[in-house]
Amino acid sequence: MEQPLNSSKSKLFIIIAALTVFAAIFYWVTASKAGWLDDPVRQLFYSWRNESLTPFVKIITYMGNWQFIGVLCLALLIIKPTRVTYGIPVSIGAALVTLINKVIKHMVARPRPEDILHLIDEGGFSFTSGHSIISMFVYGMLIYLVRRNVENRKLANVLILLLALPMIFIGLSRIYLGVHYPTDVLGGWCLGIAAIVVGSAKV
């Protein structure tokens, strides 16, 4: 039986749903109507801040830095067994979503949350979160490729779990660290999900 993710209709539905949610978020942000979601969620995340958790969250967020993602993609390209199956689709997709994110950032030009709230140094515009879109795509695409290519189901399940953690928590770390609004992260996730589905159709 064909897996749901391999169904053209299912893929189209996911893409449309992700882009529809993104469009709603885009409207709230550009119309300055996102406070109803951003403010309470930010306050909740800030209430969890403590000296023990913050260093751990910083490590998580660095797993979405372009340096870390670049090294990961380079490693997948250099290692011959992973070059074609993992390295090429992940690296090309990562470059494309990064470009899309930069275009959106400069088009919307949303300032980041107040500097006093930042627990790390971060510049540039806020919407969408580059860490969120790139981590959703890279780790999500790797999950899809592992599920498709790793025959040992136990190993595949372990790898999927390990990849799912940064896929989700990198975005959340950006809110905790005060450098992004929740809608920045949600917007990045939506675009990342759409990119995964498009990428999965090309491999």
N, CA, C and O of each residue as an XYZ file, in Angstrom:
812
protein
N       0.849     -1.197      0.000
C       0.000      0.000      0.000
C       0.885      1.247      0.000
O       1.883      1.293      0.718
N       0.536      2.240     -0.782
C       1.309      3.467     -0.895
C       1.229      4.281      0.384
O       0.149      4.487      0.938
N       2.382      4.741      0.846
C       2.413      5.551      2.052
C       1.751      6.900      1.783
O       1.874      7.426      0.677
N       1.042      7.481      2.779
C       0.353      8.758      2.588
C       1.259      9.860      2.067
O       0.849     10.666      1.233
N       2.535      9.895      2.577
C       3.434     10.968      2.166
C       3.820     10.837      0.699
O       4.241     11.811      0.075
N       3.675      9.620      0.141
C       4.029      9.405     -1.251
C       2.847      9.648     -2.180
O       2.983      9.526     -3.397
N       1.705      9.987     -1.630
C       0.536     10.288     -2.439
C       0.601     11.730     -2.915
O       0.821     12.644     -2.121
N       0.409     11.930     -4.222
C       0.461     13.280     -4.784
C      -0.600     14.177     -4.169
O      -0.348     15.353     -3.906
N      -1.783     13.625     -3.939
C      -2.863     14.423     -3.365
C      -2.542     14.810     -1.926
O      -2.822     15.930     -1.500
N      -1.957     13.882     -1.185
C      -1.598     14.178      0.206
C      -0.523     15.241      0.266
O      -0.569     16.136      1.110
N       0.457     15.140     -0.639
C       1.525     16.136     -0.670
C       0.975     17.515     -1.004
O       1.346     18.514     -0.389
N       0.083     17.550     -1.992
C      -0.507     18.836     -2.381
C      -1.302     19.432     -1.230
O      -1.257     20.641     -1.004
N      -2.029     18.594     -0.501
C      -2.819     19.066      0.636
C      -1.915     19.658      1.717
O      -2.216     20.714      2.272
N      -0.802     18.973      2.014
C       0.119     19.456      3.048
C       0.726     20.794      2.644
O       0.834     21.708      3.462
N       1.123     20.904      1.377
C       1.711     22.153      0.891
C       0.707     23.296      1.002
O       1.038     24.376      1.491
N      -0.524     23.050      0.545
C      -1.548     24.095      0.600
C      -1.851     24.486      2.038
O      -1.988     25.670      2.346
N      -1.957     23.486      2.931
C      -2.252     23.760      4.341
C      -1.125     24.578      4.975
O      -1.384     25.546      5.690
N       0.133     24.187      4.710
C       1.272     24.896      5.290
C       1.340     26.334      4.787
O       1.586     27.256      5.565
N       1.123     26.523      3.501
C       1.193     27.871      2.933
C       0.003     28.727      3.354
O       0.120     29.948      3.460
N      -1.141     28.090      3.594
C      -2.308     28.835      4.077
C      -2.060     29.374      5.483
O      -2.357     30.531      5.781
N      -1.512     28.516      6.337
C      -1.175     28.959      7.699
C      -0.113     30.050      7.637
O      -0.185     31.036      8.371
N       0.874     29.871      6.759
C       1.912     30.900      6.613
C       1.296     32.221      6.168
O       1.672     33.280      6.670
N       0.357     32.168      5.236
C      -0.285     33.390      4.748
C      -1.014     34.118      5.873
O      -0.982     35.346      5.950
N      -1.675     33.349      6.749
C      -2.373     33.956      7.884
C      -1.371     34.628      8.826
O      -1.585     35.754      9.275
N      -0.280     33.925      9.116
C       0.750     34.492      9.985
C       1.369     35.731      9.347
O       1.593     36.737     10.020
N       1.644     35.654      8.051
C       2.211     36.784      7.315
C       1.304     38.008      7.441
O       1.784     39.124      7.638
N      -0.010     37.794      7.325
C      -0.956     38.908      7.462
C      -0.920     39.490      8.867
O      -0.865     40.709      9.033
N      -0.949     38.621      9.888
C      -0.929     39.118     11.272
C       0.331     39.952     11.530
O       0.271     41.008     12.160
N       1.460     39.466     11.038
C       2.725     40.155     11.280
C       2.763     41.493     10.553
O       3.086     42.514     11.160
N       2.441     41.503      9.265
C       2.536     42.741      8.483
C       1.456     43.750      8.863
O       1.622     44.951      8.650
N       0.339     43.259      9.432
C      -0.728     44.160      9.867
C      -0.610     44.521     11.342
O      -1.494     45.165     11.907
N       0.505     44.094     11.965
C       0.739     44.355     13.404
C      -0.399     43.818     14.262
O      -0.844     44.478     15.201
N      -0.872     42.603     13.930
C      -1.962     41.974     14.673
C      -1.545     40.633     15.269
O      -2.394     39.794     15.568
N      -0.250     40.431     15.440
C       0.239     39.143     15.939
C       0.400     39.112     17.451
O       0.745     38.073     18.013
N       0.158     40.223     18.111
C       0.375     40.291     19.551
C      -0.461     39.329     20.360
O      -0.036     38.874     21.422
N      -1.658     39.010     19.867
C      -2.552     38.103     20.607
C      -1.911     36.726     20.798
O      -2.200     36.029     21.771
N      -1.031     36.338     19.853
C      -0.327     35.056     19.959
C       1.084     35.237     20.515
O       1.514     34.479     21.385
N       1.792     36.230     20.018
C       3.193     36.410     20.408
C       3.366     36.737     21.883
O       4.216     36.148     22.550
N       2.577     37.659     22.396
C       2.806     38.156     23.756
C       2.636     37.089     24.832
O       3.540     36.926     25.651
N       1.513     36.348     24.874
C       1.376     35.346     25.931
C       2.365     34.194     25.802
O       2.840     33.672     26.811
N       2.680     33.794     24.575
C       3.628     32.688     24.390
C       5.026     33.116     24.815
O       5.738     32.355     25.470
N       5.421     34.330     24.445
C       6.743     34.830     24.866
C       6.857     34.886     26.381
O       7.862     34.462     26.950
N       5.833     35.405     27.026
C       5.870     35.511     28.478
C       5.992     34.136     29.135
O       6.674     33.979     30.148
N       5.324     33.147     28.547
C       5.419     31.784     29.074
C       6.847     31.269     28.955
O       7.391     30.717     29.912
N       7.455     31.445     27.787
C       8.826     30.973     27.582
C       9.805     31.706     28.481
O      10.722     31.092     29.025
N       9.624     33.014     28.646
C      10.535     33.780     29.491
C      10.418     33.360     30.963
O      11.380     33.464     31.723
N       9.247     32.893     31.346
C       9.053     32.457     32.742
C       9.829     31.179     33.045
O      10.059     30.855     34.210
N      10.233     30.453     32.004
C      10.999     29.214     32.186
C      12.494     29.448     32.248
O      13.248     28.510     32.503
N      12.945     30.673     32.022
C      14.372     30.944     32.010
C      15.008     30.694     33.366
O      14.484     31.116     34.397
N      16.134     30.008     33.357
C      16.924     29.846     34.577
C      18.363     29.525     34.194
O      18.632     29.163     33.049
N      19.269     29.651     35.119
C      20.694     29.520     34.834
C      21.091     28.106     34.427
O      22.108     27.921     33.758
N      20.309     27.110     34.820
C      20.628     25.729     34.460
C      20.171     25.392     33.050
O      20.846     24.655     32.331
N      19.023     25.935     32.656
C      18.443     25.599     31.362
C      19.056     26.397     30.212
O      19.216     25.874     29.109
N      19.395     27.643     30.463
C      19.846     28.530     29.387
C      21.059     28.006     28.615
O      21.037     28.049     27.385
N      22.128     27.508     29.276
C      23.267     26.983     28.503
C      22.866     25.825     27.584
O      23.382     25.713     26.472
N      21.966     24.979     28.034
C      21.497     23.862     27.221
C      20.726     24.358     26.006
O      20.884     23.833     24.903
N      19.889     25.372     26.214
C      19.109     25.938     25.113
C      20.035     26.597     24.094
O      19.772     26.539     22.893
N      21.103     27.214     24.555
C      22.058     27.827     23.627
C      22.715     26.770     22.738
O      22.934     27.010     21.550
N      23.027     25.616     23.299
C      23.600     24.526     22.505
C      22.609     24.076     21.435
O      22.988     23.834     20.289
N      21.351     23.966     21.816
C      20.325     23.562     20.858
C      20.225     24.567     19.721
O      20.179     24.180     18.553
N      20.193     25.845     20.051
C      20.020     26.866     19.007
C      21.214     26.896     18.061
O      21.052     27.198     16.879
N      22.428     26.582     18.566
C      23.611     26.580     17.715
C      23.556     25.457     16.679
O      24.261     25.515     15.671
N      22.734     24.446     16.911
C      22.570     23.365     15.939
C      21.775     23.822     14.714
O      21.655     23.089     13.733
N      21.234     25.047     14.783
C      20.543     25.618     13.643
C      21.341     26.736     12.993
O      20.894     27.323     12.008
N      22.532     27.043     13.538
C      23.402     28.068     12.953
C      23.873     27.633     11.565
O      23.989     26.438     11.296
N      24.141     28.590     10.690
C      24.564     28.247      9.334
C      25.891     27.492      9.348
O      26.145     26.668      8.469
N      26.734     27.770     10.339
C      28.017     27.062     10.414
C      27.798     25.571     10.666
O      28.421     24.723     10.025
N      26.900     25.263     11.613
C      26.636     23.860     11.958
C      25.955     23.153     10.795
O      26.333     22.039     10.430
N      24.943     23.806     10.209
C      24.231     23.215      9.079
C      25.173     23.042      7.890
O      25.111     22.035      7.183
N      26.042     24.026      7.673
C      27.005     23.941      6.579
C      27.943     22.752      6.729
O      28.200     22.034      5.763
N      28.458     22.542      7.947
C      29.350     21.410      8.211
C      28.594     20.094      8.020
O      29.135     19.137      7.468
N      27.343     20.051      8.478
C      26.535     18.842      8.329
C      26.333     18.507      6.853
O      26.516     17.363      6.439
N      25.956     19.510      6.066
C      25.747     19.292      4.627
C      27.049     18.891      3.947
O      27.058     18.006      3.091
N      28.145     19.538      4.324
C      29.444     19.219      3.735
C      29.846     17.781      4.044
O      30.369     17.072      3.184
N      29.596     17.361      5.281
C      29.921     15.986      5.666
C      29.109     14.985      4.844
O      29.639     13.969      4.394
N      27.824     15.277      4.654
C      26.974     14.377      3.867
C      27.422     14.319      2.410
O      27.260     13.294      1.748
N      27.985     15.419      1.913
C      28.469     15.462      0.536
C      29.831     14.772      0.383
O      30.101     14.148     -0.643
N      30.677     14.887      1.398
C      32.015     14.307      1.327
C      31.971     12.786      1.462
O      32.670     12.072      0.743
N      31.149     12.297      2.385
C      31.062     10.857      2.621
C      30.343     10.200      1.438
O      29.168     10.473      1.195
N      31.042      9.348      0.717
C      30.530      8.812     -0.544
C      29.178      8.097     -0.415
O      28.302      8.327     -1.249
N      28.972      7.240      0.597
C      27.680      6.527      0.674
C      26.471      7.440      0.899
O      25.345      7.064      0.572
N      26.698      8.654      1.464
C      25.575      9.556      1.739
C      25.458     10.689      0.726
O      24.515     11.480      0.776
N      26.427     10.765     -0.201
C      26.504     11.930     -1.084
C      25.243     12.120     -1.917
O      24.638     13.192     -1.895
N      24.846     11.083     -2.653
C      23.712     11.209     -3.570
C      22.383     11.110     -2.830
O      21.463     11.885     -3.091
N      22.285     10.164     -1.917
C      21.015      9.901     -1.233
C      20.625     11.007     -0.266
O      19.454     11.377     -0.179
N      21.615     11.541      0.470
C      21.335     12.537      1.501
C      21.962     13.911      1.187
O      21.291     14.941      1.266
N      23.221     13.908      0.841
C      23.960     15.167      0.724
C      23.423     16.126     -0.311
O      23.215     17.301     -0.009
N      23.192     15.658     -1.526
C      22.767     16.547     -2.602
C      21.373     17.122     -2.355
O      21.215     18.341     -2.415
N      20.339     16.291     -2.075
C      19.008     16.882     -1.864
C      18.926     17.794     -0.649
O      18.256     18.826     -0.695
N      19.598     17.428      0.435
C      19.550     18.251      1.646
C      20.288     19.565      1.436
O      19.804     20.618      1.852
N      21.450     19.519      0.799
C      22.257     20.727      0.601
C      21.586     21.703     -0.362
O      21.544     22.904     -0.099
N      21.062     21.194     -1.471
C      20.375     22.066     -2.428
C      19.147     22.697     -1.784
O      18.908     23.896     -1.929
N      18.368     21.883     -1.071
C      17.171     22.397     -0.408
C      17.507     23.420      0.655
O      16.815     24.430      0.787
N      18.573     23.170      1.422
C      18.985     24.109      2.469
C      19.359     25.457      1.872
O      19.012     26.503      2.421
N      20.068     25.432      0.746
C      20.448     26.684      0.091
C      19.225     27.449     -0.401
O      19.162     28.673     -0.284
N      18.264     26.731     -0.947
C      17.069     27.375     -1.491
C      16.199     27.981     -0.394
O      15.722     29.107     -0.537
N      15.985     27.239      0.715
C      15.139     27.783      1.783
C      15.825     28.961      2.469
O      15.159     29.883      2.941
N      17.160     28.931      2.524
C      17.895     30.068      3.087
C      17.682     31.309      2.235
O      17.485     32.405      2.760
N      17.723     31.135      0.923
C      17.497     32.252      0.010
C      16.078     32.799      0.148
O      15.874     34.012      0.204
N      15.100     31.893      0.201
C      13.700     32.304      0.362
C      13.518     33.082      1.661
O      12.831     34.103      1.694
N      14.138     32.593      2.722
C      14.012     33.256      4.022
C      14.601     34.661      3.992
O      14.020     35.592      4.550
N      15.751     34.815      3.342
C      16.384     36.135      3.266
C      15.503     37.127      2.501
O      15.403     38.294      2.879
N      14.871     36.659      1.433
C      13.979     37.517      0.654
C      12.811     37.979      1.508
O      12.460     39.159      1.505
N      12.204     37.039      2.244
C      11.052     37.373      3.093
C      11.472     38.323      4.211
O      10.754     39.276      4.516
N      12.623     38.073      4.820
C      13.105     38.942      5.902
C      13.198     40.395      5.444
O      12.733     41.303      6.133
N      13.796     40.604      4.286
C      13.984     41.973      3.807
C      12.686     42.574      3.287
O      12.515     43.794      3.299
N      11.776     41.729      2.833
C      10.491     42.230      2.364
C       9.623     42.698      3.534
O       8.976     43.743      3.450
N       9.609     41.931      4.615
C       8.789     42.268      5.787
C       9.509     43.252      6.698
O       8.885     44.156      7.252
N      10.827     43.081      6.856
C      11.661     43.977      7.684
C      11.104     44.143      9.097
O      11.007     45.260      9.605
N      10.745     43.040      9.719
C      10.233     43.083     11.093
C      11.385     43.170     12.086
O      12.282     42.327     12.047
N      11.391     44.157     12.969
C      12.440     44.220     13.986
C      12.353     43.032     14.945
O      11.276     42.481     15.170
N      13.477     42.656     15.494
C      13.489     41.592     16.494
C      12.898     42.112     17.812
O      12.732     43.319     17.990
N      12.585     41.193     18.729
C      12.176     41.634     20.071
C      13.236     42.535     20.695
O      14.382     42.549     20.246
N      12.866     43.268     21.704
C      13.751     44.238     22.333
C      15.083     43.594     22.745
O      15.112     42.466     23.236
N      16.190     44.334     22.534
C      17.524     43.809     22.836
C      17.655     43.352     24.281
O      18.378     42.399     24.572
N      16.971     44.018     25.169
C      17.093     43.682     26.588
C      16.623     42.261     26.882
O      16.974     41.689     27.914
N      15.825     41.690     25.970
C      15.297     40.337     26.151
C      16.221     39.273     25.584
O      16.025     38.085     25.842
N      17.238     39.684     24.807
C      18.115     38.733     24.139
C      19.082     38.075     25.124
O      19.716     38.757     25.930
N      19.189     36.758     25.055
C      20.188     36.036     25.840
C      21.406     35.675     24.999
O      22.392     35.157     25.523
N      21.342     35.946     23.695
C      22.482     35.788     22.793
C      22.504     36.988     21.848
O      21.493     37.671     21.682
N      23.640     37.239     21.240
C      23.736     38.326     20.268
C      23.144     37.878     18.940
O      23.484     36.812     18.426
N      22.268     38.687     18.395
C      21.625     38.358     17.121
C      21.223     39.639     16.427
O      20.637     40.527     17.047
N      21.533     39.745     15.136
C      21.172     40.924     14.375
C      20.231     40.587     13.241
O      19.771     39.451     13.126
N      19.942     41.569     12.403
C      19.081     41.336     11.254
C      17.601     41.395     11.609
O      17.227     41.704     12.740
N      16.782     41.096     10.631
C      15.335     41.142     10.812
C      14.814     39.849     11.439
O      15.535     38.857     11.545
N      13.556     39.884     11.847
C      13.013     38.823     12.683
C      12.151     37.799     11.937
O      12.200     36.610     12.251
N      11.366     38.248     10.958
C      10.404     37.355     10.293
C      10.875     37.034      8.878
O      11.126     37.939      8.083
N      10.995     35.750      8.566
C      10.755     34.592      9.401
C      12.058     34.167     10.093
O      13.136     34.683      9.797
N      11.928     33.219     11.016
C      13.105     32.718     11.710
C      13.905     31.796     10.788
O      13.432     30.736     10.379
N      15.130     32.229     10.471
C      15.982     31.402      9.622
C      16.336     30.082     10.272
O      16.381     29.049      9.604
N      16.590     30.108     11.583
C      16.887     28.866     12.300
C      15.713     27.887     12.212
O      15.913     26.678     12.095
N      14.502     28.414     12.270
C      13.320     27.545     12.264
C      13.091     26.910     10.897
O      12.808     25.716     10.804
N      13.214     27.702      9.846
C      12.971     27.157      8.510
C      14.071     26.173      8.112
O      13.787     25.120      7.540
N      15.324     26.514      8.416
C      16.418     25.636      7.999
C      16.438     24.351      8.813
O      16.708     23.282      8.265
N      16.159     24.433     10.110
C      16.161     23.220     10.928
C      14.969     22.336     10.591
O      15.103     21.112     10.559
N      13.810     22.926     10.339
C      12.654     22.139      9.940
C      12.938     21.408      8.635
O      12.631     20.223      8.504
N      13.530     22.118      7.661
C      13.791     21.471      6.377
C      14.902     20.430      6.484
O      14.699     19.277      6.102
N      16.070     20.814      6.996
C      17.226     19.918      6.986
C      16.958     18.658      7.802
O      17.129     17.546      7.303
N      16.539     18.829      9.055
C      16.322     17.651      9.895
C      15.068     16.890      9.459
O      15.026     15.662      9.535
N      14.046     17.623      9.000
C      12.834     16.961      8.511
C      13.089     16.182      7.236
O      12.579     15.073      7.074
N      13.878     16.752      6.322
C      14.220     16.054      5.082
C      15.055     14.822      5.381
O      14.879     13.780      4.748
N      15.965     14.935      6.341
C      16.766     13.775      6.730
C      15.877     12.674      7.315
O      16.113     11.490      7.075
N      14.868     13.061      8.072
C      13.925     12.068      8.603
C      13.236     11.333      7.459
O      13.119     10.108      7.476
N      12.784     12.088      6.471
C      12.121     11.469      5.315
C      13.070     10.509      4.596
O      12.681      9.399      4.234
N      14.310     10.939      4.394
C      15.275     10.113      3.666
C      15.691      8.884      4.463
O      15.885      7.810      3.893
N      15.829      9.034      5.773
C      16.137      7.885      6.628
C      14.993      6.879      6.583
O      15.216      5.676      6.444
N      13.781      7.377      6.699
C      12.604      6.502      6.663
C      12.527      5.750      5.339
O      12.085      4.603      5.289
N      12.954      6.400      4.287
C      12.879      5.811      2.952
C      14.017      4.844      2.652
O      13.822      3.859      1.940
N      15.210      5.118      3.193
C      16.395      4.380      2.751
C      17.003      3.424      3.765
O      17.698      2.486      3.375
N      16.765      3.632      5.045
C      17.364      2.753      6.058
C      16.469      1.537      6.263
O      15.341      1.661      6.740
N      16.975      0.366      5.903
C      16.168     -0.853      5.963
C      15.997     -1.375      7.380
O      14.966     -1.968      7.697
N      16.992     -1.164      8.238
C      16.897     -1.600      9.631
C      15.919     -0.666     10.351
O      16.241      0.490     10.622
N      14.737     -1.174     10.654
C      13.685     -0.326     11.221
C      14.045      0.210     12.605
O      13.715      1.352     12.925
N      14.711     -0.587     13.422
C      15.095     -0.121     14.752
C      16.084      1.039     14.648
O      15.951      2.043     15.347
N      17.071      0.891     13.775
C      18.044      1.961     13.570
C      17.359      3.198     13.001
O      17.643      4.322     13.413
N      16.463      2.980     12.058
C      15.745      4.105     11.453
C      14.944      4.868     12.502
O      14.933      6.099     12.507
N      14.278      4.142     13.384
C      13.462      4.793     14.422
C      14.320      5.607     15.381
O      13.922      6.691     15.810
N      15.501      5.084     15.719
C      16.413      5.819     16.605
C      16.889      7.097     15.917
O      16.898      8.168     16.524
N      17.282      6.982     14.656
C      17.751      8.154     13.911
C      16.649      9.196     13.758
O      16.898     10.396     13.879
N      15.432      8.733     13.491
C      14.297      9.655     13.341
C      14.053     10.427     14.631
O      13.804     11.632     14.601
N      14.124      9.734     15.763
C      13.936     10.396     17.059
C      15.020     11.437     17.300
O      14.727     12.546     17.746
N      16.270     11.090     17.009
C      17.380     12.012     17.215
C      17.271     13.232     16.307
O      17.638     14.338     16.703
N      16.771     13.036     15.098
C      16.613     14.146     14.160
C      15.394     15.003     14.488
O      15.385     16.203     14.213
N      14.374     14.395     15.071
C      13.150     15.138     15.394
C      13.374     16.149     16.511
O      12.723     17.194     16.546
N      14.288     15.843     17.422
C      14.520     16.744     18.556
C      15.028     18.115     18.109
O      14.421     19.120     18.479
N      16.115     18.208     17.327
C      16.537     19.539     16.875
C      15.550     20.166     15.899
O      15.423     21.390     15.855
N      14.858     19.359     15.124
C      13.878     19.894     14.171
C      12.849     20.777     14.871
O      12.458     21.819     14.345
N      12.412     20.358     16.057
C      11.398     21.099     16.817
C      12.023     22.086     17.793
O      11.612     23.245     17.861
N      13.017     21.628     18.546
C      13.506     22.432     19.669
C      14.388     23.602     19.262
O      14.533     24.552     20.031
N      14.980     23.558     18.070
C      15.750     24.723     17.632
C      14.832     25.930     17.498
O      15.174     27.022     17.952
N      13.671     25.742     16.880
C      12.715     26.840     16.747
C      12.261     27.363     18.096
O      12.197     28.574     18.309
N      11.946     26.455     19.007
C      11.496     26.866     20.337
C      12.599     27.609     21.092
O      12.324     28.519     21.875
N      13.848     27.209     20.846
C      14.965     27.862     21.539
C      15.070     29.337     21.161
O      15.528     30.157     21.956
N      14.644     29.669     19.945
C      14.732     31.061     19.497
C      13.773     31.965     20.276
O      14.061     33.140     20.505
N      12.645     31.409     20.675
C      11.690     32.166     21.491
C      12.252     32.330     22.903
O      12.248     33.426     23.464
N      12.734     31.224     23.464
C      13.282     31.235     24.821
C      14.426     32.249     24.940
O      14.526     32.969     25.933
N      15.276     32.295     23.927
C      16.450     33.176     23.974
C      16.110     34.625     23.658
O      16.979     35.494     23.735
N      14.865     34.896     23.307
C      14.398     36.266     23.137
C      14.760     36.919     21.823
O      14.652     38.139     21.693
N      15.195     36.123     20.828
C      15.626     36.723     19.561
C      14.581     36.583     18.458
O      14.778     37.080     17.349
N      13.466     35.906     18.760
C      12.386     35.773     17.784
C      11.028     35.766     18.482
O      10.905     35.381     19.646
N      10.024     36.198     17.744
C       8.644     36.075     18.185
C       8.131     34.682     17.816
O       8.637     34.076     16.871
N       7.147     34.168     18.534
C       6.563     32.866     18.172
C       6.076     32.799     16.732
O       6.211     31.762     16.084
N       5.508     33.895     16.220
C       5.034     33.870     14.833
C       6.195     33.792     13.841
O       6.014     33.298     12.729
N       7.373     34.264     14.217
C       8.555     34.081     13.369
C       8.862     32.595     13.207
O       9.152     32.110     12.114
N       8.787     31.899     14.327
C       9.090     30.474     14.351
C       8.017     29.683     13.596
O       8.336     28.817     12.781
N       6.761     29.983     13.867
C       5.676     29.278     13.183
C       5.738     29.497     11.673
O       5.523     28.569     10.893
N       6.033     30.723     11.274
C       6.166     31.014      9.852
C       7.293     30.221      9.215
O       7.142     29.688      8.116
N       8.426     30.142      9.910
C       9.550     29.356      9.414
C       9.217     27.884      9.312
O       9.570     27.228      8.331
N       8.536     27.358     10.326
C       8.131     25.952     10.291
C       7.219     25.656      9.104
O       7.383     24.640      8.428
N       6.264     26.541      8.853
C       5.327     26.333      7.739
C       6.069     26.255      6.414
O       5.807     25.364      5.606
N       6.985     27.175      6.188
C       7.753     27.152      4.946
C       8.662     25.930      4.886
O       8.847     25.338      3.823
N       9.224     25.558      6.026
C      10.077     24.374      6.071
C       9.315     23.105      5.747
O       9.820     22.238      5.033
N       8.095     22.989      6.268
C       7.263     21.814      5.978
C       6.919     21.750      4.494
O       7.002     20.689      3.875
N       6.533     22.888      3.931
C       6.227     22.921      2.496
C       7.454     22.521      1.681
O       7.334     21.800      0.690
N       8.631     22.986      2.095
C       9.865     22.662      1.377
C      10.199     21.181      1.476
O      10.692     20.597      0.511
N       9.940     20.562      2.625
C      10.171     19.123      2.776
C       9.325     18.347      1.778
O       9.817     17.443      1.103
N       8.050     18.705      1.689
C       7.144     17.975      0.799
C       7.572     18.149     -0.659
O       7.568     17.192     -1.434
N       7.941     19.379     -1.023
C       8.424     19.609     -2.390
C       9.711     18.821     -2.627
O       9.872     18.185     -3.668
N      10.625     18.867     -1.659
C      11.885     18.146     -1.805
C      11.689     16.651     -1.901
O      12.392     15.976     -2.653
N      10.729     16.122     -1.136
C      10.491     14.668     -1.161
C       9.962     14.207     -2.510
O      10.102     13.037     -2.864
N       9.361     15.110     -3.258
C       8.832     14.761     -4.580
C       9.937     14.722     -5.623
O       9.740     14.203     -6.722
N      11.116     15.277     -5.279
C      12.215     15.373     -6.239
C      13.231     14.267     -6.066
O      14.148     14.144     -6.878
N      13.093     13.453     -5.021
C      14.084     12.393     -4.778
C      13.431     11.020     -4.829
O      14.107     10.008     -4.648
